[in-house]
Amino acid sequence: MKIHWLALLLIIGAALMVPSASAKIIEEKDGYIVSTVDKSFDLPEMVRLSSGSISQDETKWFTAYVPAGKSSFFADLNWGDSSDSLSLTVYAPDCTLGPYYDSADGQINGRINIRISKSSGIASGLWKSKVFGHSVSGVQSFSYSTSAS
């Protein structure tokens, strides 16, 4: 059986375009679905709320206004040092979600990157986020970004 090289290249190319992993559901609460962010999809433009530092048992608060008509809220907490542990809790106007830890997406990589969605649309208004220094040796720098779509 003869296979043409062009046909083989097309088959391999198509296989490479299929996402290797899909989003994993972390939590379902009050109609909200919290899942990991599938890196293969284009994300809405993230708004960096802060880059700073945190120490053991310290809390940092952030707010983001979500207008009406949105179906998803994205949050990306990145500190890059898997030897330290931060947590993220998100307070929607109508629900508290979390806390989430580094391992929520199945990897320990110093990052919590989540999507919060609701089929009927997420609550509009002020969303608050709490970053907590769960287990930090010294001082840990981090960045926190959000977006809604």
C-alpha positions, 0 to 999 in steps of 0.5 A: 500500500502506497501512501503519498507524502502529501496525504501523510503530512495533511493527516499529521497536520490535522492531528496536531491542530486538535487540542491535546487537553481540554479544560477541567472542571474544578467546581460547580456552584450556584450555576457557576462552572469553574474550570481550568483555562484551555491554553489552545483557545484565544482568551480575551485580553487580560487586564493586569490588576497587580504585580506585587509581593506577599508573605506567609498568612498575608492577604491581598485584595483586588476588584474588577467591575464586570458589566452586564451581558458577560458569560465568563470571568477569567482570573490568572494568578501567577507566581511561578515558584511551586515551592510557595503556595498561594490561594485564590478566592473569588467573590462574585456579587452573588456567590463565593468561589474557592479557595483554589490552590496551585494544584487545582488544574492538576499541575504544581507550577506556581499558577492558578489560571481559571475560567468562571462561567454561567450559561445564563450569564455571570453576575454584573457588578464588582467582583472581588478576589482574595490572594492569600499567602498560604505557605510562603517562605520569605516574600513571594512576588506575583502577578494577577490579571482578570478579564470578562467576556 
